[in-house]
Each structure stands twice: as C-alpha cells, then as structure tokens.
Amino acid sequence: PTKAEFFEQFQAASPTQTSWKLSPSELAPFKKQGFVATTSERLAARSFVEVYDRALVDGMPVIVTVDSILHAWQRSFQQLAAFAYTDYLHPTLGKLLAGMLRTLRTAPAFKVHSSTLSASSSFYASAAVKDVDAYLSTALALLESVEPGKPSADAVKTNYFDNLDKAGV
C-alpha cells in the first residue's frame, strides 16, 4: 500500500492542510494489512461531512462509504423527529395537559350521593382527584422545563439545510 500512486502526497505534511500523515504506530499496521483505523485527535471531526470537506479541500481522494451515508440518513431522521417534537408534539401535549388541569380544577365539586357511596368511598374519590391534579401538574411542569434548553425548530432546520449545502446535496 505504501507504493500507491498518491501515498507520498498523503504522507507529506503541509502547514496549510490537515495533517493526513500516518504516525509510526499507524503506519506499521497499514503496511502489514493495507488499512488502518485511527482514533487520532488530529483527524477528529463532528461529522463525516466535515472529514469529506477537509479531504476535498486538501486535494485528497475521497471515497464515500456506506456508513457515512447511513450516518447522514440517521441524522436527517433525528432532525425530522426534532421538528415533529418542537413543532407539533410539545405544543399539543402542553395544550392537552393544561386543558385537562384547567377542567379538573374548574369542574363542579365532586358530588357524592350518600345513598350510592359510603364515607370511605367518598374519601377515596376525593383523594383520586387530588392525585390526578398532582400527576397532571407534574407532567405539565416537566414539559415546560424541557423546552428552554432545546434549540428552536427554526435553528434546527437552518442547521439541517446548511449541512446539506456543505455536502453538495
């Protein structure tokens, strides 16, 4: 593999480009097996698109792999799920919980006919209403505490389309 046409170019260090040069510990398995997987910090990136962009700008050969395509596909589904959550699920669930809580709190008092329920049954029914209030209040509070730390749907969409543009899609 070290006799390949562009190997010397690959191993050349350039101050203006990414250092693609293999270290001695990476070069030994490369010579023996014809490939090497590295966890080198100098090649670390947040996405396949970033690595492809660096390689393309540096004039290196680019091979698009199935795992990078699947990664991009998974990211697009993840971002679509974020759209669904921020644009639809979160607001709808918030309205639903707030409406249920409002209805529970403004409903006429729980009327119990003494002939149909015993005193202990009336106590349990009252406790159940209090429990439902607590459950709905907790769910609404948790839902409202989630949103502020999350990016807006517009920011997620902008990031998604910027990444597509960078990838040349």
Secondary structure by P-SEA (a helix, b strand, c coil): cccccccccccccccccccccccaaaaaaaaaccbbbbcccccccccaaaaaaaaaaaccbbbbcaaaaaaaaaaaaaaaaaaaaaccaaaaaaaaaaaaaaaaaaccccccccccccaaaaaaaaaaaaaaaaaaaaaaaaaaaaccccccaaaaaaaaaaaaaaacc
